[in-house]
Amino acid sequence: MPRRLRRRAAVAGHRRGRGGTGVALAFAAGPSGERCGRGARRRGRGRRTVSVGPGGPGAAPTAALSPSRLGAVLRRALWWLVLTVTGGVRRHGQLPPRGCVVVANHSSHADTAALLAALDARHRPAIGAAADYWFASPWRRRVCRVLAAGFPVRRTGGGMDDLLSMADGLRAGRAVVLFPEGTRGADGEVGAFHRGALVLAERAGVPVVPVAIVGTDRLLPKHGRLRSSPVRVRIGEPLPPSATPQDARAAVAALRARTPAEPLRDSPVRRRVAAVAASRLGLLLAFVWACAEALSWPLMPELLLGIACVAVPRAALRLSFAALAGSLAGGLLALQLANTGLQLPAPLTTDRMRAEVRQELAAESASAVRHQPWNGIPFKVYAAEAGRADVPAADWFVESAQARGGRTLTVGAAFAVLGLLLCRFRRHYGAYVALLGAGFAAGLSLVVAGWS
């Protein structure tokens, strides 16, 4: 809406507010709002009505909610994907075919994501959000509107007018989602319901649908951090518009009692690996493994990252850096030892590998190590041959840091993403490790055979 018209609406609302008459600020959703043509909007004659609540110009306006079906489809796909990664979301029951007011328990910020992922996009669900929190700053307002189809509801006067402005959208077939408790609960119990959702349903002549959400308090606890947990959304039978807040609360509580929380099934092997990988011992192990591989050990540090980063994705970055540091330290040590004439054992390497590396070093000096991430020749071969070729240690460190750094950090990030995608199947972690080991052994055999 043009800035000039918004200022006029604000002034008019302010004048009426001083007279004691509060007028709801509403952007009509649905067909009536869509018929507004470009020329009418330019002249300020569109069908969207704007007024200001009792608080005057400073009061929070009700959002202009686009009834786009495509937007609802994209939001549902986004949140379904996010919740699938963090443990999965499952829905029981469905909404009635026409518009309705959805009332749900509220224990986590993840409740909104759960409902948007579970409810059908054809209802184009709109989420009521606290105006003093989600609309307090421009970036929060944009996030709430774009990712959650949120509209502001004032908690300190004017909130009823904000709710009633959604009546036209309800009659047009939309679902308006509200958390009648007004805030997140911390004990898992369903708190007392405010009456606003019921008044809105009665005014619009649509049913009230109770919904229970289970698992979000484990997924994203109040004042806690995100962790993996399955989420369940159970939709109950519609209640008549004349239902009381007590009726709605009892229906939601009964649904929640029928939907027990399901802990994410886990593997004992994964739990043990995660406990080590997330500790200082895990960092030391990554450093020593990579350092030993740069000297003589035949197993690449990427194998360790594949085991540890999938088990505990949040530790992937520091494990990758520890492995990189160990690889660089071992490479420098191998270079110095070879420079003094000491030759360490190099299992699973071939004379052809060493000949290829000597040719590359003669042509490119230290920068020859940039070929290592792609040709399958172990890093220890490059480090030892660089020492025999009297490559300066400083040049070697810079070049190997770039070559090994890009590979190690990319591999660690890739396994972390894989761990997130497979978190629902962490009970099969033992089978994953067995497959990873078999694949690594097969790949190493092919590389050695190819350079024989």
C-alpha positions as CSV (number, residue, x, y, z in Angstrom):
1,M,0.0,0.0,0.0
2,P,1.4,3.5,-0.8
3,R,3.0,5.3,2.0
4,R,0.7,8.3,1.6
5,L,-2.4,6.1,2.2
6,R,-0.8,4.4,5.2
7,R,-0.3,7.8,6.8
8,R,-3.9,8.9,6.2
9,A,-5.2,5.6,7.7
10,A,-2.9,6.0,10.7
11,V,-4.1,9.6,11.3
12,A,-7.8,8.6,10.9
13,G,-7.4,5.7,13.3
14,H,-5.6,7.9,15.8
15,R,-8.5,10.4,15.8
16,R,-11.1,7.8,16.2
17,G,-9.0,6.2,19.0
18,R,-9.1,9.4,21.0
19,G,-12.8,9.3,20.9
20,G,-12.8,5.9,22.6
21,T,-13.8,3.8,19.6
22,G,-11.2,1.1,18.7
23,V,-11.3,0.1,15.1
24,A,-9.5,-3.2,14.1
25,L,-6.7,-2.9,11.6
26,A,-7.4,-5.5,8.9
27,F,-6.2,-6.5,5.5
28,A,-8.9,-8.6,4.0
29,A,-7.7,-12.0,2.8
30,G,-9.3,-14.0,0.1
31,P,-11.3,-13.1,-3.0
32,S,-12.3,-9.6,-1.9
33,G,-8.7,-8.6,-1.5
34,E,-7.6,-10.2,-4.8
35,R,-10.1,-8.2,-6.9
36,C,-8.2,-5.0,-6.3
37,G,-6.8,-3.8,-9.6
38,R,-3.6,-1.9,-10.2
39,G,-5.3,1.3,-11.0
40,A,-7.5,1.1,-8.0
41,R,-4.5,0.6,-5.7
42,R,-2.7,3.5,-7.3
43,R,-5.7,5.8,-6.5
44,G,-6.2,4.3,-3.1
45,R,-9.5,2.7,-3.9
46,G,-8.5,-1.0,-3.4
47,R,-10.8,-3.3,-1.4
48,R,-8.2,-3.8,1.4
49,T,-9.4,-1.8,4.4
50,V,-6.9,-0.3,6.8
51,S,-7.6,1.2,10.2
52,V,-5.7,1.3,13.4
53,G,-6.5,-0.3,16.7
54,P,-7.1,1.5,20.0
55,G,-3.5,2.2,20.5
56,G,-3.3,4.6,17.6
57,P,-0.6,4.7,15.0
58,G,1.9,2.9,17.3
59,A,-0.3,-0.2,17.6
60,A,0.7,-3.3,15.7
61,P,-1.1,-3.8,12.5
62,T,-2.5,-7.1,11.3
63,A,-0.4,-8.5,8.5
64,A,-1.4,-8.6,4.8
65,L,-1.5,-12.3,4.4
66,S,-1.3,-13.5,0.8
67,P,-3.6,-16.5,0.2
68,S,-1.1,-18.0,-2.3
69,R,-1.4,-21.8,-2.5
70,L,2.1,-21.9,-3.9
71,G,3.5,-20.1,-0.9
72,A,1.8,-22.6,1.4
73,V,3.1,-25.6,-0.6
74,L,6.7,-24.2,-0.5
75,R,6.5,-23.6,3.3
76,R,5.2,-27.1,3.9
77,A,8.0,-28.6,1.8
78,L,10.6,-26.5,3.6
79,W,9.5,-27.5,7.1
80,W,8.8,-31.1,6.2
81,L,12.4,-31.3,5.0
82,V,13.8,-29.6,8.1
83,L,11.9,-31.9,10.4
84,T,12.7,-35.0,8.4
85,V,16.4,-34.2,8.9
86,T,15.9,-33.7,12.7
87,G,14.0,-36.8,13.3
88,G,10.9,-36.9,11.2
89,V,7.3,-35.6,11.5
90,R,4.1,-37.7,11.3
91,R,0.5,-36.6,11.2
92,H,-2.6,-38.4,12.4
93,G,-6.0,-37.2,11.3
94,Q,-6.8,-34.3,9.0
95,L,-8.6,-31.0,8.9
96,P,-12.1,-30.5,7.7
97,P,-12.4,-29.4,4.0
98,R,-13.6,-25.9,4.8
99,G,-12.0,-23.1,6.9
100,C,-11.3,-23.7,10.6
101,V,-9.6,-22.4,13.6
102,V,-6.8,-24.7,14.7
103,V,-6.0,-24.6,18.5
104,A,-2.8,-26.4,19.6
105,N,-0.7,-26.8,22.7
106,H,2.5,-24.8,22.7
107,S,5.8,-25.8,24.3
108,S,8.4,-24.9,21.7
109,H,9.2,-22.5,18.8
110,A,9.3,-25.6,16.7
111,D,5.5,-26.0,17.1
112,T,4.9,-23.6,14.2
113,A,7.3,-25.7,11.9
114,A,5.5,-28.9,12.9
115,L,2.1,-27.5,12.1
116,L,3.2,-26.0,8.8
117,A,4.8,-29.3,7.8
118,A,1.7,-31.4,8.8
119,L,-1.3,-29.3,7.7
120,D,-2.4,-29.5,4.1
121,A,-1.3,-26.6,1.9
122,R,-4.9,-26.3,0.4
123,H,-5.9,-24.7,3.7
124,R,-3.2,-22.0,3.3
125,P,-2.6,-22.0,7.1
126,A,-1.9,-18.7,8.8
127,I,-0.1,-18.6,12.2
128,G,-1.0,-16.1,14.9
129,A,2.2,-14.7,16.4
130,A,3.0,-12.5,19.3
131,A,3.3,-8.9,17.9
132,D,5.6,-7.8,20.6
133,Y,8.1,-10.5,19.8
134,W,7.9,-11.7,16.2
135,F,7.0,-8.3,14.8
136,A,9.2,-6.2,17.0
137,S,11.9,-5.8,14.4
138,P,12.0,-5.7,10.6
139,W,14.0,-8.9,10.2
140,R,11.8,-10.9,12.6
141,R,8.7,-9.6,10.8
142,R,10.0,-10.7,7.4
143,V,11.0,-14.1,8.7
144,C,7.7,-14.7,10.4
145,R,5.6,-13.6,7.4
146,V,7.7,-15.4,4.7
147,L,8.5,-18.6,6.5
148,A,5.5,-19.0,8.7
149,A,2.7,-17.0,7.1
150,G,2.4,-15.3,10.4
151,F,0.2,-12.4,11.3
152,P,0.6,-10.3,14.5
153,V,-1.6,-10.6,17.5
154,R,-1.1,-8.0,20.2
155,R,-0.9,-9.3,23.7
156,T,-1.4,-5.9,25.4
157,G,-4.7,-4.6,24.0
158,G,-6.1,-4.9,20.5
159,G,-5.4,-8.6,20.1
160,M,-9.1,-9.5,19.7
161,D,-9.4,-7.0,16.8
162,D,-6.3,-8.6,15.2
163,L,-7.9,-12.1,15.4
164,L,-11.3,-11.0,14.1
165,S,-9.6,-9.5,11.1
166,M,-9.0,-13.1,9.9
167,A,-12.7,-13.9,9.8
168,D,-13.0,-13.3,6.0
169,G,-10.0,-15.6,5.4
170,L,-11.7,-18.4,7.4
171,R,-14.9,-18.1,5.5
172,A,-12.8,-18.4,2.3
173,G,-11.5,-21.8,3.4
174,R,-8.3,-20.9,5.2
175,A,-7.0,-22.4,8.4
176,V,-6.0,-20.0,11.2
177,V,-3.6,-21.6,13.7
178,L,-3.5,-20.2,17.2
179,F,-1.8,-21.2,20.4
180,P,-4.5,-20.2,23.0
181,E,-2.1,-20.7,25.9
182,G,-0.5,-17.4,24.8
183,T,3.1,-18.5,25.6
184,R,5.3,-21.6,25.6
185,G,4.8,-24.0,28.5
186,A,7.9,-25.4,30.2
187,D,6.5,-28.5,32.1
188,G,4.8,-30.3,29.2
189,E,1.3,-29.7,30.6
190,V,-1.4,-27.9,28.6
191,G,-2.1,-24.5,30.2
192,A,-5.4,-22.6,30.4
193,F,-6.8,-21.4,27.0
194,H,-7.7,-17.8,26.3
195,R,-11.0,-17.2,24.6
196,G,-9.8,-15.3,21.5
197,A,-9.7,-18.4,19.2
198,L,-13.2,-19.4,20.2
199,V,-14.6,-15.9,19.6
200,L,-13.0,-15.8,16.2
201,A,-14.5,-19.2,15.3
202,E,-17.9,-18.2,16.4
203,R,-17.8,-14.9,14.6
204,A,-16.6,-16.6,11.3
205,G,-19.0,-19.5,11.7
206,V,-16.3,-22.2,11.4
207,P,-15.4,-25.1,13.6
208,V,-12.6,-25.3,16.1
209,V,-10.1,-28.1,15.5
210,P,-8.0,-29.3,18.4
211,V,-4.5,-30.4,17.6
212,A,-1.8,-32.0,19.8
213,I,1.9,-31.6,19.1
214,V,4.3,-34.0,20.7
215,G,8.1,-34.1,20.5
216,T,8.9,-30.5,19.8
217,D,9.7,-29.9,23.5
218,R,12.5,-32.4,23.0
219,L,13.5,-31.1,19.6
220,L,13.8,-27.5,20.6
221,P,13.3,-27.0,24.4
222,K,12.4,-23.7,25.8
223,H,15.7,-21.9,26.4
224,G,17.5,-24.9,25.0
225,R,19.3,-25.9,21.8
226,L,18.2,-27.9,18.8
227,R,18.6,-31.6,18.9
228,S,17.2,-34.7,17.1
229,S,13.7,-35.9,18.0
230,P,10.7,-37.2,16.1
231,V,7.6,-35.0,16.1
232,R,4.0,-36.2,16.1
233,V,0.9,-34.1,15.2
234,R,-2.5,-35.5,16.0
235,I,-5.6,-33.7,14.6
236,G,-8.8,-34.2,16.6
237,E,-12.5,-34.1,15.7
238,P,-13.9,-30.5,15.0
239,L,-15.6,-28.8,17.8
240,P,-18.6,-26.5,17.2
241,P,-18.1,-22.8,17.0
242,S,-19.9,-22.5,20.3
243,A,-17.3,-24.5,22.2
244,T,-15.8,-23.0,25.3
245,P,-12.1,-22.5,26.0
246,Q,-12.4,-25.3,28.6
247,D,-13.8,-27.6,26.0
248,A,-11.0,-26.9,23.6
249,R,-8.3,-27.3,26.2
250,A,-9.8,-30.6,27.3
251,A,-9.8,-31.9,23.7
252,V,-6.2,-30.9,23.1
253,A,-5.1,-32.4,26.4
254,A,-6.9,-35.7,25.6
255,L,-5.2,-35.8,22.2
256,R,-1.8,-35.2,23.7
257,A,-2.3,-38.0,26.2
258,R,-3.1,-40.3,23.4
259,T,0.1,-39.4,21.6
260,P,3.0,-40.6,23.7
261,A,6.5,-39.1,22.9
262,E,8.6,-41.5,20.9
263,P,12.3,-41.3,21.6
264,L,14.5,-41.6,18.6
265,R,15.8,-45.2,18.4
266,D,19.6,-45.2,18.6
267,S,22.5,-47.6,18.3
268,P,24.7,-48.3,21.3
269,V,27.7,-48.2,18.9
270,R,26.8,-44.7,17.7
271,R,26.4,-43.5,21.3
272,R,29.8,-44.7,22.3
273,V,31.4,-43.3,19.2
274,A,29.6,-39.9,19.7
275,A,30.8,-39.8,23.3
276,V,34.4,-40.1,22.2
277,A,34.1,-37.9,19.1
278,A,32.5,-35.0,21.0
279,S,35.2,-35.1,23.7
280,R,38.8,-33.9,23.8
281,L,39.9,-37.4,23.3
282,G,38.1,-37.3,19.9
283,L,40.1,-34.3,18.9
284,L,43.4,-35.9,20.0
285,L,42.5,-39.1,18.1
286,A,41.7,-37.2,14.9
287,F,45.1,-35.3,15.2
288,V,47.1,-38.4,15.9
289,W,45.4,-40.5,13.2
290,A,46.0,-37.8,10.5
291,C,49.6,-37.3,11.7
292,A,50.3,-41.0,11.6
293,E,48.8,-41.3,8.1
294,A,51.1,-38.5,6.9
295,L,54.1,-40.5,8.2
296,S,53.3,-44.2,7.6
297,W,49.7,-45.3,8.7
298,P,47.8,-46.7,5.7
299,L,44.3,-45.5,6.6
300,M,43.3,-42.0,5.6
301,P,41.9,-39.6,8.2
302,E,38.8,-39.3,6.0
303,L,37.8,-42.7,7.2
304,L,37.8,-41.5,10.8
305,L,35.8,-38.4,9.8
306,G,33.3,-40.7,8.0
307,I,32.8,-42.6,11.3
308,A,32.9,-39.7,13.7
309,C,31.1,-36.9,11.9
310,V,28.1,-39.1,11.0
311,A,27.9,-40.1,14.7
312,V,27.9,-36.5,16.0
313,P,27.5,-33.9,13.1
314,R,27.9,-30.9,15.4
315,A,31.5,-32.0,16.1
316,A,32.4,-32.2,12.4
317,L,34.1,-28.8,12.1
318,R,36.5,-29.2,15.1
319,L,37.2,-32.8,14.2
320,S,38.1,-31.7,10.6
321,F,40.4,-29.0,11.8
322,A,42.1,-31.4,14.2
323,A,42.6,-33.9,11.4
324,L,43.9,-31.1,9.2
325,A,46.4,-29.9,11.9
326,G,47.6,-33.5,12.4
327,S,48.0,-34.0,8.6
328,L,50.1,-30.8,8.3
329,A,52.2,-31.6,11.3
330,G,52.8,-35.2,10.1
331,G,53.6,-33.9,6.6
332,L,56.3,-31.5,7.9
333,L,57.8,-34.2,10.1
334,A,57.9,-36.7,7.2
335,L,59.5,-34.1,5.0
336,Q,62.2,-33.4,7.6
337,L,62.9,-37.1,8.3
338,A,63.2,-37.9,4.6
339,N,65.5,-34.9,4.2
340,T,67.9,-36.5,6.7
341,G,67.8,-39.8,4.8
342,L,65.4,-41.7,7.1
343,Q,62.8,-43.8,5.2
344,L,59.7,-44.8,7.1
345,P,57.6,-47.8,6.1
346,A,54.9,-46.9,3.5
347,P,52.4,-49.8,3.2
348,L,49.9,-49.9,0.4
349,T,52.1,-47.7,-1.8
350,T,53.9,-48.6,-5.1
351,D,57.0,-47.6,-7.0
352,R,54.9,-46.1,-9.7
353,M,53.3,-43.7,-7.2
354,R,56.7,-42.5,-6.1
355,A,57.9,-42.1,-9.6
356,E,54.9,-40.0,-10.5
357,V,55.3,-37.8,-7.5
358,R,59.0,-37.3,-8.2
359,Q,58.1,-36.1,-11.8
360,E,55.5,-33.7,-10.4
361,L,57.9,-32.3,-7.8
362,A,60.6,-31.8,-10.4
363,A,58.2,-29.8,-12.6
364,E,56.1,-27.9,-9.9
365,S,58.1,-28.1,-6.7
366,A,55.9,-27.8,-3.6
367,S,52.7,-27.0,-5.6
368,A,52.8,-30.5,-6.9
369,V,50.9,-31.6,-3.7
370,R,47.8,-30.0,-5.2
371,H,47.4,-33.1,-7.3
372,Q,47.2,-35.3,-4.2
373,P,43.5,-34.9,-3.4
374,W,42.5,-36.1,-6.9
375,N,45.0,-38.8,-8.0
376,G,44.7,-41.3,-5.1
377,I,48.4,-41.2,-4.2
378,P,48.7,-41.1,-0.4
379,F,49.9,-37.8,1.2
380,K,52.8,-39.6,2.9
381,V,54.3,-40.3,-0.5
382,Y,54.3,-36.6,-1.4
383,A,55.7,-35.6,2.0
384,A,58.5,-38.1,1.8
385,E,59.5,-37.4,-1.8
386,A,59.3,-33.6,-1.1
387,G,61.9,-34.2,1.7
388,R,64.2,-36.1,-0.7
389,A,63.8,-33.4,-3.3
390,D,64.8,-30.7,-0.8
391,V,61.6,-28.8,-1.1
392,P,61.6,-25.8,1.4
393,A,59.5,-26.6,4.4
394,A,57.7,-23.2,4.4
395,D,56.6,-23.6,0.7
396,W,55.6,-27.2,1.5
397,F,53.5,-26.1,4.4
398,V,51.6,-23.4,2.5
399,E,50.8,-25.6,-0.5
400,S,49.9,-28.7,1.6
401,A,47.7,-26.5,3.8
402,Q,45.7,-25.5,0.8
403,A,45.5,-28.9,-0.8
404,R,44.8,-30.9,2.4
405,G,42.6,-28.2,3.9
406,G,40.2,-28.1,1.0
407,R,39.8,-31.8,0.9
408,T,39.7,-32.5,4.7
409,L,37.2,-29.8,5.5
410,T,34.9,-30.7,2.5
411,V,34.9,-34.3,3.5
412,G,34.1,-33.5,7.1
413,A,31.2,-31.2,6.1
414,A,29.9,-33.8,3.7
415,F,29.8,-36.5,6.4
416,A,28.2,-34.1,8.8
417,V,25.4,-33.4,6.3
418,L,25.0,-37.2,5.8
419,G,24.8,-37.6,9.5
420,L,22.0,-35.1,9.7
421,L,20.1,-36.8,6.8
422,L,20.5,-40.2,8.4
423,C,19.6,-39.2,12.0
424,R,16.3,-41.0,11.7
425,F,18.1,-44.2,11.0
426,R,20.8,-43.9,13.7
427,R,19.8,-47.2,15.0
428,H,21.5,-48.7,11.9
429,Y,24.7,-46.9,12.6
430,G,26.6,-50.2,13.1
431,A,25.6,-51.3,9.6
432,Y,26.7,-47.9,8.2
433,V,30.2,-48.3,9.7
434,A,30.5,-51.8,8.3
435,L,29.4,-50.5,4.8
436,L,31.8,-47.6,5.1
437,G,34.7,-49.9,6.0
438,A,33.9,-52.2,3.2
439,G,33.6,-49.4,0.7
440,F,36.9,-47.9,1.9
441,A,38.7,-51.2,1.6
442,A,37.3,-51.7,-1.9
443,G,38.3,-48.2,-3.0
444,L,41.8,-48.5,-1.5
445,S,42.3,-51.8,-3.3
446,L,41.3,-50.3,-6.6
447,V,43.7,-47.3,-6.1
448,V,46.6,-49.5,-5.3
449,A,45.9,-51.8,-8.2
450,G,45.6,-48.8,-10.5
451,W,49.1,-47.6,-9.5
452,S,50.7,-51.0,-9.6
